[in-house]
Each structure stands twice: as structure tokens, then as C-alpha cells.
Amino acid sequence: MKKFNHKLRLLSGILASAVLAGAVCPALPVSFAAEDIPEAIEEEYDDYTPELSPQYEVTLHNVIYQGMDVWPRGSSSSDGYLCQADAVYLTTLSSFSYYKGSPILITPGLCFDGNSAEYRMDAYNLFSEFSENNVVDVTFITTKDYSGPEYENEYEILEDLREVAAVKCVKIPGTHIIGDVNDDSGIDTFDMILLRDALINGVDETLNSEQKKNSDITGDGQVTEDDLNELSAYLLGAETSFNAPSAIGSIRLDNTISAIRSDGKKPTEEFSAAEMALGVNLLQKLNADENTKKGQMLISPISASAALTMTANGAANETLEQMEKVLGSGLTLDDLNEYFSWFMQNLPQSKKEKVMIANSIWFRDCDWLEVHDSFLEKNKKYFESEIYKSPYNETTVADINSWVNTNTKGMIPKLIDNPHAFDDPAACMTLVNTLFFEADWEVPYKDSSPSKFVTEDGQTQNIAALYAGSDNYYELDNALAFKKNYAGGYKFIGILPDEGISLDDYIASIDPAKLSEQLRTPGDMDNVIVSTMIPKLDYKYDCSMKDALKLLGMGDAFDAAKSDFTEMATVTGGYPLYIDEVIQKTNIELTEKGTKAAAATAVMMAAGAAFDPNPPRYIYIYLNRPFVYMIVDENDIPAFIGCVSSFNS
């Protein structure tokens, strides 16, 4: 929101300053009345009118959005208008009917002066993200306090609520906002005070699981002073977003590289099959690794393939042949380059389905490494790679993380956890790919339902489940599958192994080529009714792909004694370049409305010495029965593939 958030941020910022300065902060009221705002704000902002009505927040949970009255009448933002919501219609699950009840008028003048149209435009933008009859949580700014005992539920509030000053937040029930520590649908000083107290008195003792999730602002899996610093910087106005990318200090060179972007070739079934094979093979090897946290995985085959294909553009002889075999399944490097070039230039970019891919190359600024122009030109031509010359120290790690954070829209704030990852003098080049996916369901779910997850050893756990009918099913070897469409060409595929077959055994048995073929042949729907369930997902995963790729046949690339990357660069003294590590991080959020997911892959090159990687960080996944799932495009090219065998609270 615009002006409204500016005023709230201003008030929160002043109070945050007092908290950070060590001032004794009394218990704050639930709501701020206009006359309670400090005099300093009134002096600094002459448009502030103390005679305006008091402001209170009211949050309605699990209400049904039935539409809104919009000005200009009959228009939409796609018509080029700056639309405003004059009124919205809400009802409760218990009193739902297709008849719209009384409208709730958006009347900013109750609490705010100035340009009232801004608040109504904000309301339009917030509600337009949802379809009619979606179940939502809504937070309004009102002139009346609805926290009293006479308002016991949403129905009683809706019976009385006829005018609001602004819409603060509209979200899917059960979703949470990073930075909203107390989980009240807004980010303000209350959150800062609670987070500060949690760090003083103990995070586990002070915060519940959802509050801890919201408090992990930096995305490192912990609640620390860094999170408090991020929150305070936001509330004080020093930053306009969390984990704001820092200025990249490395020298960007791709604008100096002469290369005309190739139009590429439209992907064929062979390319789709190669990507499916890589994804399934990686999943099998990672799942079979005793050091991998089984059943709680998510990898991006297309992200790994893009980063490794860029790397292969510097390989030669046996090393190149091995990489082509693993990545292409019979396709040549030239084929992969052309297919990737077309694929990346034809990604969906609509409001309801968006896919973004970015690539970069970072190499050490030193006398002993001469990166070949032909290698850089090739990756510029096919992958539009950004190219950076960097000192290869802590600032390089920060630059790469900042670049990844920007290109995954904050879903992966850090790809490289260790700030000293490049202290090894042999580290000399890193090739990075990012993938960002966001899509609404073609047919959204109205709500989620509490359900049970049964693990293979018989444990029962609680989950939130999304139920729907389906017009398709697929008979696979030892499994059934279904597809659910996003609002474009991408699809979610759920694969449920037959009863009595363990998830490990099923994954090990998958034949990628046969799976691709079977997923193109739906079952007969005559006299068949298909019901499906997808669990709500919200988790992160990271892994090293080094051992899995070696097992798949790419061993020479990781062996300094055998690797051949002479097409990539020349190292003074004749030391060979080799792949030291391949790491990937992923993040997924699957809700009633749709799915947002991101991946980042780094291929780390070294010369004559090995890099000691960070051990993987495993985060538990919350699902509903052991199964495999994928997110694929219209050609069944897998953007993501994951599996689950247990739900951990």
C-alpha cells in the first residue's frame, strides 16, 4: 500500500527508534487513536489532521470474498484504468449464499486526509489478486474497536461492519507474512517488541512455530539479531524491503562481450525427455544417499541443467562427452544450447503465470586466470549470462547472494551460506542459475481442510489439505498420477505409489523415458470419478549434487587429474580447472491460490585445490502421504521435482 503504509511505517519507525535506543517501552495499546500519535509527527507532516476518527484494526478470518464494486464502472486494470474499489462484499462460510449481502464501503476520509483514491486503488489491487468465492483473511482499518466481547466471531462483525477506512491486508488463510512476528497480518512496532523480547528471553519459549517462521527474515533457518536488524531497518524506513540487495561491487563485463543472442530452437520431445531423465536420475541418486534427508526433497532439474550446460561450454574431449551424456541423454552440447536459448526467451510472463530464469558467471580477478572470450561469448549468446570479474573474497560471496536474492524475488536470500567460501586461493569461477516460478491455479481451491498424514511406519500427523475433483488420471508402473493445471501452460503432477510399495522403492524403480510416455496417456474417464488432494506446502531445501552427478557418469569433471575445461580458461602454471562443487537451494509455497517456487544452482570451479563445502541444511517438509510431485511446462519439461515420505511438525 502507498500512503497508508507510509503513515503506519512513520509511527512504527519513531517507536522503533525508542526501542532500539533502549527506552523503556510501556505496554502498547491494541490500537492507536489519532490523538495518541506523537506531536513530532504532526509537526513534520503538515497534512496530518488530528480531528480524524480513531484508527483500529479488525481482522476477519476465513471469510468468503464475493466481489467488489469498482470505479470506473465495468472496467478493469487491464483496460488501462487506475481502478478503485468503492465497496467489497464478504460473507462467512456458515452463511454463504450466491446472493451478495450488504456492501462494506471503502471510505478513506473516515481516518485519512489527502488523496482518498489511493486507498481505494490499494483496496482494488489487494482484492483483485483473488477470484470471487475464494476464502480469505482480511484486515481492515476501521473507526470502531471490534475487539470487545460482544463480537465473538466473524459473522457478528460482518453484521455491523458497513464502512472501513482502508484495506490493510488480504491473504489466503494459513499463510503468513515474513516480518509479521505476532502473526496479525501487519508489520509494525508490536512485531519488533515481540522479536526483541524473544531474543532476550528465549526464542523457543516466547514464539510459537508460525511466529518463528515469520521472524526468520534473513531466511537462514534461525531467529537471530540479524532478523531484528532487518526488521528495525524496515520500520525505521532505512530499507523499503527485507533482505534488500546490496550494490554489487564486482565489475560487470557482459556489456563488453560481443555476442548476438541466438533465437534458439523450440524444444522437442528429446529435450523434454533429457530434462526428465536428469531430474529423475538426480532424485534417485540423492534419495539413495544415506547422508540425504530422505522423503523431504525438492530439486530443480532445469536450473541444474542450465548451470551445468553453461559449464559444459568450457569443456572438451572426454569431459565434454560425459557431460553431454548426463545432461543431454543423446543430445549434443550444441542442441542443448539452442534449446535453452529458445526456452528462456519464451517463458510465460502473464499476471497469473510467470517464470523467470537468470544466469551469471563470476571469475577471480587475478593474473594467473585467463578466461577465454569464446567461452564467455557462447554463454552470452545462448544464456544471456551476466559476467562479473570479482576479487573472490567475502564481497564476492555477498555479491552472488545479492544477485540470487534479486533474481529469486527474495525466496532464496542466500545461496552460499559460508562467507569464507572463496578464501581458498584455488577457487576461481562460479556459474550460477536462478529460476523463479509463480502461478495461480486455473481453478483455485476455495479453502483448505484439516487432514491426517500417515507415514510408512504408521505415524499419524496433522496437515492442511487441498481437495478437488479431477478430469484426468494416469496409470503408471506401481503408481497413480493426476495433473492439475495452472493458469497457463504449467501443470502440477501428483504421483501416489501403490499401497505396499515404499517411497524409496518406487523412486528407485522409475524409468524416466517410460514415465514421460505414460504421463502423455491419460486413463479412460468413462464412468470414473477422480478425487485428488494436494497438501499445502511451504518449505526450503538445499543439497550438494556433486556425488550424484559423479554417480551418473560425470566423474571426470570433478577430478583435477582428469578434467578438461581447456575451452573455459587457461591457468598459469598448467593447473587444471575442475568442478569443485555443485550446490542447489529451492523454496516452494503451495496454497489455495497457486504456487510460488524458486531455485538457485551454483557450479563452483577450482584450480588444483579442493573447496570444503558447507554441509547441507535440511528443513522438514509438511505433506499428506508419501508421494512424488513435479511442476512441469506444457511439454512436460520439469521445472521442479520433489518427494515426501513423512510430515514433521
N, C-alpha and C positions, 0 to 999 in steps of 0.2 A: 504494500500500500504506500501511498505517497505522503500527502500532508499529514494524515492521521498518524502514521508511523513516525514521522518526524517529530511530532509533539510528544508522543509517548517516549521515544528514544531520548528526547531532550530531558524530560523529567527523570527517566531512569538513569541517564548519564550523570545528572547532578547528584542523585542519591548514591550512584555507584562511586563517585568521587569521594563521598564521605566515608563509604565503607572501606575503600582502598586506603584512605588516609588514616584509618584506624579509629574513626569516630565511633562513639557508642551509638548504635542504631537501635532505637526502641522498636517494639513490635509494630509492624506497619499495618494499617487498616486493610481490609479486604478490597476496598475501592477508594479511589481518590475523588473527592469532591473538588469542584473548580476552585472554591475559595481556599482549599488547602495547598494549592500549588505555590511554591516559594516565590517571594516578591522578586527575586533576581530574574526569574523567567519573564515576569511581566515587564520588567524594565528593559530586558534585552529584546523581547519580541513585542513590538507595539501593536501587533494585530491580535494579541490575546485579550479576550473580553471576560472579565471575572463574573459578569452577570449571567453568563450562560449556565444552563442547568447542570447539576452534578452528573458525573460520569460513573457508570457502573458496568461491569462485565457480567454477561449471563451466557453460559454455555449449555446448549441443548444437545443431548446425546441420542444417537440412533433415531433421528427423525427423518422423515421422507421428504425429499425435495420435489415439489410438484411443478416447478416452473417459476417464471418471473415476468412482470410487466416491464417492457423495455421501451426506452425512448432513444432515437426516433422510432416511432411505431412501425412494427413489421420489419425492422432492419436487423442486421447482424454486423459484427465487426468485420466479417469478410466482405461486406458491401463497401468498406472504406470509411464507415462511420465510427466515431468515438461514442460507443453505446453506453447508456446509463440504465441502471436498474431502478425503476420507480417503486417497485414492491416485489416481494417474494412470497411464495406460498409453501407452507410446511404443514405436515401432519405427523401423527405418531403411528407406529406400527399397529397399535391396538385399535385406532380409529381410522385406519386407512380406507379411503374410497377414491374412485377416479374423479369424483367431484371435488373441485378445488374449493377449500374453505375460504375464510376471510383473509385478505392480504395483510402482510406486515409491511407497512410503508417505510421507505428509506428517507428519513428527514434529517439531514445533517445539521440543519440550523438549530436543532434542539441543544446540541452540545458544542458545535464548531461554527466559527465565523469564516469569512473568506469565500473561496470558490467551492460551493457545495457540490458542483458537478463532479469534482474529483472523487469525492466519497462514493457517489453513485456509480461512477465508472469503475472504481475499485470493486464495488459490490458485484457489478456485472461480470468483471473479469474473474472473480473468485467463483461465482456460481456457474459461469459458462464452461468451466472445466468438467462439469458433471451433467449427466443425462437426467431427464425427468424420471422420477420414481427411484432414483438412487437413494440409498440410506447414507446419511452424513452426520457428522458432528459440526455444529455451527456455534461460533462465538460472536455475539453482538455487543455493541456499546449502547447502553440504554440510559434513561434518566431515572430509572426505578431500580431499587435493590430487590432482586428476586431470590436472595439467599435465606429469607425467613422461613419459619416452619410451615407457613400457610401454603408454600409452594413445594410440594413433596415430590413432584415428578414433572416430566416434560409436558404432559397433557395440560396440567393446571397452569403452567407458564404460558403455553400457547393460547389458552383460552383468554388470557389477559393481555398478551403482547400484541399491540397493534401498531406501534411506531418504534423505530430504532434510529439512532443517530448514524451508525456505521456498521459495517460488517468487518470484523477483525480477522476471522479465520473460518475456512470451510475445508474439512478434511474427511477422509474415509475413517470410519470408526476403527479404533485399534491401531491406527498409525500414529506416529509420534514425530515431534519436531526437534531436531538437534538444537541444543541450547535452551530448550524449554524444560529446565531441570525439574520443576514441580508438576510438569505434565498438565498444564491448564490451558493449552492452546495458544500461549503467547510468551514472548521473550521479554522479560523486564527485570527490575531490580530484585523482585522476590526470588527469581532464579539464582541471581548472583549471591544473595544472602544464604540461600539453602546450600549452594555449592561450597561456599566458604566454610559454613558450619560443618559440612560433611568432611571436608579436608582436615578440619581441626579435630572433630570428634570420631572420625572413622567412617569411611565411605560405606562399608557393608552394614554398619549399624544405623546409618542415617538414611540411606537411599534404598528404595526397592529396585527390582530388576529393570523396570521401564525407566525409572529416573536415572539409573546408572547408564543406561543406553543413551538417553538424551544428553547426559553430562559428558560423554566421550566425544567432545567437539573435535579434537585433533584426529580421531579415527584410529588411534593406536592400540585400542583394546583396553585402555586403563583410564582411570579418572585421576588426574594429577593437577599440579599447579599450572601446567601449560593450558589445560582446559579453562581454568579460571582466568588466566591472562587473555585467552581468546575471547571469552565472554565479556570481560571488562572492556577490552578494546572495542568490541562491537557496541556495547551500551554507551560508552563514552564518545562514540562517533569517530574514533580513530580508524576503524575499518567498517566498510559497508557490507561485508560478508565474512563468514568464518573461513579460516584457512586461506585467506586471500593470497593469491600467487605473488611471490616476491619478484622483483625485477630480475631477469636472467642476466647474469654478468658474463656468461660465456659469449664468445664472438660468433655471431651468426654469419655463415658463409654461403648458404644456398643461393642467395641472390647473385652471387658471383659465378655460379656454376651454369654453364651454357648447356641447356638440355630442353628440347621441346617435348611437352607431355604427350605420351602415346595415347591414342584413343583406346587401344587395347582390343581384346576380343571378348565377345559375350560368352560367359561361362557355359560350358557344355555339361552333359551328364558325367563325363570323365572327371571334370574338375570337382563337381559336387561329390562324386564317389571318392575322390582323393581326400577331400576335406573330411568326409565322414569317416574314412579309414583312419586318418590321422587322429581324429577325435576319439574314436572307439579304442584304437590301439594305445593311445596315451592313458585313457581311463583305465584300461585293463592293466597296464604296467604299474600305474600309480596305485590302483586298488590292491594289487598283489604285493606291493612293497610293505613289509612288516613295519616300517617306520612311518607309514602314512596312516592318518586317522581315517579308518575305513568308514564308508557309509555317509560321510559328510563332506561331499566334494562338489566343486564347480570349476570347470576349466573352460577356456575359450579356444577351440581349435583354430578358428580363423585368425585370432590375434597371434597365437604361437606360430602359425604357418606364415603370416606376413613378416614377422620379425626374423624368422629363420630363412625365408626366401630372400630378404634383403641381405642377410649374411652370406647366403649361397652365391650372391652376385660377386663375392670376392674369393670364391673357392675355385679350385682347379683339380683336374685329374681324379684320383680315387676318392678324395674327399668330396668333390662335387658329385660324383656318381652315387656315393652313399646318401648324400643329402637329397638328390633328385629322387632316389628310390623311396626314401622315407616320406618326403613331402609330396611327391607327385604321383606315386603309385603307377609309374609308366609315363607320366608327362615329363617333358624336359623343362629345364630352368626357363628357357625362352617362353614355353607355353605358360608356365606359372606367372611369369612377369606380365604377359599380355592379359591373362585372365584377371589378375589382381588389379591391373590398371583400369579395366572396364568396370569391374565390380565396385571399386572405390569411387568411381565417377558417376555411378548410377544408384547410389544409396537413397532410400526414401527420406524425404525432408518435409513431410506434412505435419500439421498440428497434432495429429493423433498417432503418428508413427515416424520416429526419427532415429536414424543410425548415423553415427559419425566415426570415422577412422582417421587417425593421425599417425605419422611416422617421423622419427628423428634419429640422427646419428651424432654421437658425441665422441670426439677423439682428443687425445692428450696433445697439448701444445708443447712440443719438445723437439730437439734437434735430431733425435735418433729414429723418429717415426715419420715416414713419408707416405701419406695416404694417396693412392693413385686417383687421378682425376677421372679415369674411366669408370672406376667403382662408384664414385660419388655421382657422376653423370647418369649412370644406369639407374641408381636408386632415386634420383631426382626425376628421371624420365618416366619410370613406371610407378613409383610410390609417392611422388611429391614430397620426398623426405626433406625435413628441415635439417640443416647441417651446422654443427657448432664445434668450434675449437675451444678447448677448455683446459684449465690448469690441473685438473684431476686431483682435487683435494676436497675438503668439506664443502666448498662452494659449488663444486660440480654436482655433488650429491643433492644439495639444496636446489640447484637449477633443474636437474632432472625431475626431482619430486614436484617442483613448482609447475613444470611443463606437463607432467602427468596429471596433477591436480586440476589444471585448467582444462585439459582435453577430455577428462572424465567427468567434468562438471562437479567436482568435489566428491565423487563417490569413492575415489582412491586418492586420499590426500598424500600418501607416501607409498612409493613403490620400493624404494631402498631404505630399510629401517636403520641400518648402521651408518652413522655419519662418517665413519672412517673406512668405508668400503673401498675407497680408492687410495688408501695410504700405501698399499703395496706398489712399489715402483714399476712392477711388471704390467699392472693394469693400464690399458691404453685405449680401449674403444668400447662403447656401449651402443647397441642398436635397440631402439625402443618402439613398440607399437602400442597404441591405445584404441580401445573400442568402447563406444557409448551407445546404448540401446534404450529407447524409451517408446512405449507403445500402449495405447488403450486397447482393451478388448473390443472386438467387433460388437459383441453383446456383453455389456458389463454385468457383473453379479450385483444383485440388489443388496446383499449383506452376507456376512459370514455366520457360521453356526459353530457352537462348541462341539467338538467331536473327540474321539479317542484314537490314539496311535498305539498299535500293538507291535512290539519288537519281535525279532525272531526267537528270542528266548522267553517270550510270553509276558514281558512287562507292558503295563498299560500306562499311557501318558496322555495328558490333555493337549489338544491343539485347536486352532481356529481353521475351519474347513469351508471351502467354496464349492457348493453343489450346483449341478446343472445337468440338463439333458444334452444329448449329442446326436448329430445326424451322421456319425461315422464311427467305425471301429476297425481295427486291423488285427488280423490273426498272425502272430509272429511265432517263431520257434520258441516254445516254452513260455509264452507271454501273450497278453493282450495289450493293445495300444489304442489311443484316441488322439485326435488333433483338435485344438481349439484355436480359432483364428483371432489374430489381432486385427486392428482396423486398417489393414493394408495387405502386404504380401507375406508377412511373417506369421509363423504358427508356433504354438506350444504343443509339444508332443509328450504325453504321459505314457510310460511303459510299465505295466504291472506284471512281474513274473508270476507264473502259475503257483498255486499253493504247493508247498512241499519242496520248492526249489529256493535255495538260499540266494540272496542277492549276489554274494561273491561268485557262486557257481554260475549264475545267469550271466553276469558281466564277462566272466572268463569264456563263456560259450558263444558270445556274439560274433557272428561273421559280418563284417561291415558291408560287404557287397550284397549279401543276401538281405540284410536289414534294409538297405536302401531300396532294393527291389520290392520287398514286402510293404514298405511304407508308401509305395506308389499304387498299391492294390487294396482298396477298402473292402471290407466284408459286405455281404448281401444284407441290406436293411429291411427286406421284406419280412413283415411280422416280427420285427425286432425293435425293442425299445432300449436305448442305451442311456444309462445314467453315469455321470462322472463326478469325481471330486478332485479338486486341486487344493493343496494346503496353502495358506498364506505363508510367504517366505520373506525373511529379512535376515540375511547373514552375509558374512565375508569369508573368503577362503584364500589361502596362499600356498604355493608349493614350489619346489625345485623340480624342473623337468629333465635335469641333466642325466640322471641314471636311467630314466625311462627312454629317453632318446638314444642313449648308448645301447640299451637292450633292443631297440627297434632297428639297429643297424647303422647308426650314425657315429660309431665309436671313434673313427679317425679324427673327426672334427674336434674332439675333446682331448686328443693325445698329442702333446707337443712334439713327440718323436715321429708322428705320422701325418699330422695335419698339413694341409696345403691351402693356405689362403694368400698365395702369392699375387692373386688378382686384386686383393684388397689393399695391401700396403707392403712397403719394404722396411725392415727393421735393420738399422745399422749394426753390424757385427754378425748378421746372418741368423739371428734368433728367430725361430718360427712363431707365427701367430697361431693361436688356437682358441677354441671356445672354452672359457673357464667355467661359466655358469649360465643357465637359462632359468630365470625366475618368472613367476606369474602371480598376479593378485586379481581376484574377482570380487564382485559385490552384486547382490541381487535383492530387489524389493518387489514382491509379487502380491498384489492386493485385489480387491473387488474391481477396481477401475482399470487396472492394467499392470504392466511390468516395466521396471527400470532396472537396467543392469549395466555393468561396466567391467572392462578387463584391461590390464596393462601387462605387457611382456617385455622383458629386457634380456638381450643376448649380450653377455659380458665377455669381451675379448682380452687376452693377455699375451705376453711375450716372455716365455722362458720361466715363468713362476706361476704358482697356483694361488688363487684367491680363496680364502676361507669364508664361505658364505654364512650368513645368519641361519640358524635352524628355523624351519618353517614355524609359523604361528598358526595354531589350529583353533578355530572358533566353532562351537556347537551349532547344529542346524535343527530347526523345528519343523517337522513334517507330519505325515499321517499314515504311512505304511511303507515298507521297503520297496523302492522303485527307482527307475532311471527316468530322467527327463531331459529334453532338449528344447532349444529355441532355434528354429531354422527359418530360412527365407523361402520364397516361392519355389526355388529349385532344390530344396532340402539341403542347402549348404548350412552346416551347423555353426551358428554364432556362439552358442553355449551348450555344454552337455554336463549333466550332473547326476549324482545318485545319492540315495539315502537309505540307511537301514535302521536308524533309531532316532528318537526325538529326545533331546536333553534339555531339561528346564534349567 
